Amino acid sequence: MAKEEKTLAATVKPFPLEVNGARGEVPLWVGGVPLVIAATMGGLAAVSTRLECKSFQDLFIRLSGVEAAATWAAIELLTVKGDRTAALSTLKLKHFSACAAAFSEALSHHFDGDEGNDEAVEEAAS
């Protein structure tokens, strides 16, 4: 193993929360705080309402464009696991690129052409 690979392997923290990718969940580190986010329709509606978005395109642009209010709202309203309060108190501008990437990945779950995972939906509802 090359020296670079050893250094990278030593600095990568294992993600401590379970992430159900079939349900569209995405891991996100905000500083040292692990979160799992998901672009649920209820969460997206809440973010859209809070930001007064006029279209889904507007919502997508604001979430992927690392806008401060959009990032704050998304962490607060799209987090399904983890301590959102701790993440928000830790949030700094340097975390915005990771947030934007996680939001885009979560949103892409709606566009992957898959019909979804009915078992995961039923399990989450129970």
Contact map, one row per residue, 1 for C-alpha under 8 A:
111011000000000000000000000000000000000000000000000000000000000000000000000000000000000000000000000000000000000000000000000000
111111000000000000000000000000000000000000000000000000000000000000000000000000000000000000000000000000000000000000000000000000
111111100000000000000000000000000000000000000000000000000000000000000000000000000000000000000000000000000000000000000000000000
011111110000000000000000000000000000000000000000000000000000000000000000000000000000000000000000000000000000000000000000000000
111111111000000000000000000000000000000000000000000000000000000000000000000000000000000000000000000000000000000000000000000000
111111111100000000000000000000000000000000000000000000000000000000000000000000000000000000000000000000000000000000000000000000
001111111110000000000000000000000000000000000000000000000000000000000000000000000000000000000000000000000000000000000000000000
000111111111000000000000000000000000000000000000000000000000000000000000000000000000000000000000000000000000000000000000000000
000011111111000000000000000000000000000000000000000000000000000000000000000000000000000000000000000000000000000000000000000000
000001111111100000000000000000000000000000000000000000000000000000000000000000000000000000000000000000000000000000000000000000
000000111111100000000000000000000000000000000000000000000000000000000000000000000000000000000000000000000000000000000000000000
000000011111110000000000000000000000000000000000000000000000000000000000000000000000000000000000000000000000000000000000000000
000000000111111000000000000000000000000000000000000000000000000000000000000000000000000000000000000000000000000000000000000000
000000000001111100000000000000000000000000000000000000000000000000000000000000000000000000000000000000000000000000000000000000
000000000000111111000000001000000100000000000000000000000000000000000000000000000000000000000000000000000000000000000000000000
000000000000011111000000000000000100000000000000000000000000000000000000000000000000000000000000000000000000000000000000000000
000000000000001111100000000000000111000000000000000000000000000000000000000000001100000000000000000000000000000000000000000000
000000000000001111110000000000000000000000000000000000000000000000000000000000000000000000000000000000000000000000000000000000
000000000000000011111000111000000001000000000000000000000000000000000000000000000000000000000000000000000000000000000000000000
000000000000000001111111110000000000000000000000000000000000000000000000000000000000000000000000000000000000000000000000000000
000000000000000000111111110000000000000000000000000000000000000000000000000000000000000000000000000000000000000000000000000000
000000000000000000011111100000000000000000000000000000000000000000000000000000000000000000000000000000000000000000011001000000
000000000000000000011111100000000000010000000000000000000000000000000000000000000000000000000000000000000000000000011001100000
000000000000000000011111110000000000011000000000000000000000000000000000000000000000000000000000000000000100100000000000000000
000000000000000000111111111000000001111000000000000000000000000000000000000000000000000000000000000000000100000000000000000000
000000000000000000111001111100000001110000000000000000000000000000000000000000000000000000000000000001001100000000000000000000
000000000000001000100000111110000111100000000000000000000000000000000000000000000000000000000000000001000000000000000000000000
000000000000000000000000011111000111100000000000000000000000000000000000000000000000000000000000011001000000000000000000000000
000000000000000000000000001111111110000000000000000000000000000000000000000000000000000000000000010000000000000000000000000000
000000000000000000000000000111111110000000000000000000000000000000000000000000000000001001100010011000000000000000000000000000
000000000000000000000000000011111000000000000000000000000000000000000000000000000000001001100010000000000000000000000000000000
000000000000000000000000000011111100000000000000000000000000000000000000000000000000000000000000000000000000000000000000000000
000000000000000000000000000011111110000000000000000000000000000000000000000000000110011001000000000000000000000000000000000000
000000000000001110000000001111011111000000000000000000000000000000000000000000000110001000000000000000000000000000000000000000
000000000000000010000000001111001111100000000000000000000000000000000000000000111111001000000000000000000000000000000000000000
000000000000000010100000111100000111110000000000000000000000000000000000000000111100000000000000000000000000000000000000000000
000000000000000000000000111100000011111000000000000000000000000000000000001001111000000000000000000001100100000000000000000000
000000000000000000000011110000000001111100000000000000000000000000000000000001110000000000000000000000000100000000000000000000
000000000000000000000001100000000000111110110000000000000000000000000000000001000000000000000000000000100110100000000000000000
000000000000000000000000000000000000011111110000000000000000000000000000000001000000000000000000000000000000000000000000000000
000000000000000000000000000000000000001111111000000000000000000000000000000000000000000000000000000000000000000000000000000000
000000000000000000000000000000000000000111111100000000000000000000000000000000000000000000000000000000000000000000000000000000
000000000000000000000000000000000000001111111110000000000000000000000000010011000000000000000000000000000000000000000000000000
000000000000000000000000000000000000001111111111000000000000000000000000000011000000000000000000000000000000000000000000000000
000000000000000000000000000000000000000011111111100000000000000000000000000000000000000000000000000000000000000000000000000000
000000000000000000000000000000000000000001111111110000000000000000000000000010000000000000000000000000000000000000000000000000
000000000000000000000000000000000000000000111111111000000000000000000100110010000000000000000000000000000000000000000000000000
000000000000000000000000000000000000000000011111111110000010000000000000000000000000000000000000000000000000000000000000000000
000000000000000000000000000000000000000000001111111110000000000000000000000000000000000000000000000000000000000000000000000000
000000000000000000000000000000000000000000000111111110000000000000000000100000000000000000000000000000000000000000000000000000
000000000000000000000000000000000000000000000011111110000000000000001100000000000000000000000000000000000000000000000000000000
000000000000000000000000000000000000000000000001111111000000000000000000000000000000000000000000000000000000000000000000000000
000000000000000000000000000000000000000000000001111111110110000000000000000000000000000000000000000000000000000000000000000000
000000000000000000000000000000000000000000000000000111110110000000000000000000000000000000000000000000000000000000000000000000
000000000000000000000000000000000000000000000000000011111110000000000000000000000000000000000000000000000000000000000000000000
000000000000000000000000000000000000000000000000000011111111000000000000000000000000000000000000000000000000000000000000000000
000000000000000000000000000000000000000000000000000000111111100000000000000000000000000000000000000000000000000000000000000000
000000000000000000000000000000000000000000000000000011111111110000000000000000000000000000000000000000000000000000000000000000
000000000000000000000000000000000000000000000001000011111111111000000000000000000000000000000000000000000000000000000000000000
000000000000000000000000000000000000000000000000000000011111111100000000000000000000000000000000000000010010000000000000000000
000000000000000000000000000000000000000000000000000000001111111110000000000000000000000000000000000000000000000000000000000000
000000000000000000000000000000000000000000000000000000000111111111100100000000000000000000000000000000000000000000000000000000
000000000000000000000000000000000000000000000000000000000011111111100110010000000000000000000000000100110000000000000000000000
000000000000000000000000000000000000000000000000000000000001111111100000000000000000000000000000000110110000000000000000000000
000000000000000000000000000000000000000000000000000000000000111111100000000000000000000000000000000100000000000000000000000000
000000000000000000000000000000000000000000000000000000000000011111110110000000000000000000000001101100000000000000000000000000
000000000000000000000000000000000000000000000000000000000000011111111110000000000000000000000000000000000000000000000000000000
000000000000000000000000000000000000000000000000000000000000000001111111000000000000000000000000000000000000000000000000000000
000000000000000000000000000000000000000000000000001000000000000000111111100000000000000000000000000000000000000000000000000000
000000000000000000000000000000000000000000000010001000000000011001111111110000000000000000000000000000000000000000000000000000
000000000000000000000000000000000000000000000000000000000000001001111111111000000000000000000001001100000000000000000000000000
000000000000000000000000000000000000000000000000000000000000000000011111111100000000000100000000000000000000000000000000000000
000000000000000000000000000000000000000000000010010000000000000000001111111111000000000000000000000000000000000000000000000000
000000000000000000000000000000000000000000100010000000000000001000000111111111100000000000000000000000100000000000000000000000
000000000000000000000000000000000000100000000000000000000000000000000011111111100001001100000000000000000000000000000000000000
000000000000000000000000000000000000000000000000000000000000000000000001111111100001100100000000000000000000000000000000000000
000000000000000000000000000000000000000000110110000000000000000000000000111111100000000000000000000000000000000000000000000000
000000000000000000000000000000000000111100110000000000000000000000000000111111110000000000000000000000000000000000000000000000
000000000000000000000000000000000011110000000000000000000000000000000000011111111101000000000000000000000000000000000000000000
000000000000000000000000000000000011110000000000000000000000000000000000000001111100000000000000000000000000000000000000000000
000000000000000010000000000000000011100000000000000000000000000000000000000000111110000000000000000000000000000000000000000000
000000000000000010000000000000001111000000000000000000000000000000000000000000111111000000000000000000000000000000000000000000
000000000000000000000000000000001110000000000000000000000000000000000000000000001111111000000000000000000000000000000000000000
000000000000000000000000000000000010000000000000000000000000000000000000001100100111111100000000000000000000000000000000000000
000000000000000000000000000000000000000000000000000000000000000000000000000100000011111110000000000000000000000000000000000000
000000000000000000000000000000001000000000000000000000000000000000000000000000000011111111000000000000000000000000000000000000
000000000000000000000000000001101110000000000000000000000000000000000000001000000011111111100000000000000000000000000000000000
000000000000000000000000000000000000000000000000000000000000000000000001001100000001111111100000000000000000000000000000000000
000000000000000000000000000000000000000000000000000000000000000000000000000000000000111111100000000000000000000000000000000000
000000000000000000000000000001101000000000000000000000000000000000000000000000000000011111110000000000000000000000000000000000
000000000000000000000000000001100000000000000000000000000000000000000000000000000000001111111010000000000000000000000000000000
000000000000000000000000000000000000000000000000000000000000000000000000000000000000000001111111000000000000000000000000000000
000000000000000000000000000000000000000000000000000000000000000000000000000000000000000000111111000000000000000000000000000000
000000000000000000000000000000000000000000000000000000000000000000000000000000000000000000011111100000000000000000000000000000
000000000000000000000000000001100000000000000000000000000000000000000000000000000000000000111111111000000000000000000000000000
000000000000000000000000000000000000000000000000000000000000000001000010000000000000000000011111111100000000000000000000000000
000000000000000000000000000000000000000000000000000000000000000001000000000000000000000000000111111110000000000000000000000000
000000000000000000000000000111000000000000000000000000000000000000000000000000000000000000000011111111000000000000000000000000
000000000000000000000000000101000000000000000000000000000000000001000010000000000000000000000011111111100000000000000000000000
000000000000000000000000000000000000000000000000000000000000001111000010000000000000000000000001111111110000000000000000000000
000000000000000000000000000000000000000000000000000000000000000100000000000000000000000000000000111111111000000000000000000000
000000000000000000000000011100000000100000000000000000000000000000000000000000000000000000000000011111111100000000000000000000
000000000000000000000000000000000000101000000000000000000000001100000000010000000000000000000000001111111110000000000000000000
000000000000000000000000000000000000000000000000000000000001001100000000000000000000000000000000000111111111000000000000000000
000000000000000000000000010000000000000000000000000000000000000000000000000000000000000000000000000011111111100000000000000000
000000000000000000000001110000000000111000000000000000000000000000000000000000000000000000000000000001111111110000000000000000
000000000000000000000000000000000000001000000000000000000001000000000000000000000000000000000000000000111111111000000000000000
000000000000000000000000000000000000000000000000000000000000000000000000000000000000000000000000000000011111111100000000000000
000000000000000000000001000000000000001000000000000000000000000000000000000000000000000000000000000000001111111100000000000000
000000000000000000000000000000000000000000000000000000000000000000000000000000000000000000000000000000000111111110000000000000
000000000000000000000000000000000000000000000000000000000000000000000000000000000000000000000000000000000011111111000000000000
000000000000000000000000000000000000000000000000000000000000000000000000000000000000000000000000000000000001111111000000000000
000000000000000000000000000000000000000000000000000000000000000000000000000000000000000000000000000000000000011111100000000000
000000000000000000000000000000000000000000000000000000000000000000000000000000000000000000000000000000000000001111110000000000
000000000000000000000000000000000000000000000000000000000000000000000000000000000000000000000000000000000000000011111000000000
000000000000000000000110000000000000000000000000000000000000000000000000000000000000000000000000000000000000000001111100000000
000000000000000000000110000000000000000000000000000000000000000000000000000000000000000000000000000000000000000000111111100000
000000000000000000000000000000000000000000000000000000000000000000000000000000000000000000000000000000000000000000011111110000
000000000000000000000000000000000000000000000000000000000000000000000000000000000000000000000000000000000000000000001111111000
000000000000000000000110000000000000000000000000000000000000000000000000000000000000000000000000000000000000000000001111111100
000000000000000000000010000000000000000000000000000000000000000000000000000000000000000000000000000000000000000000001111111110
000000000000000000000000000000000000000000000000000000000000000000000000000000000000000000000000000000000000000000000111111111
000000000000000000000000000000000000000000000000000000000000000000000000000000000000000000000000000000000000000000000011111111
000000000000000000000000000000000000000000000000000000000000000000000000000000000000000000000000000000000000000000000001111111
000000000000000000000000000000000000000000000000000000000000000000000000000000000000000000000000000000000000000000000000111111
000000000000000000000000000000000000000000000000000000000000000000000000000000000000000000000000000000000000000000000000011111
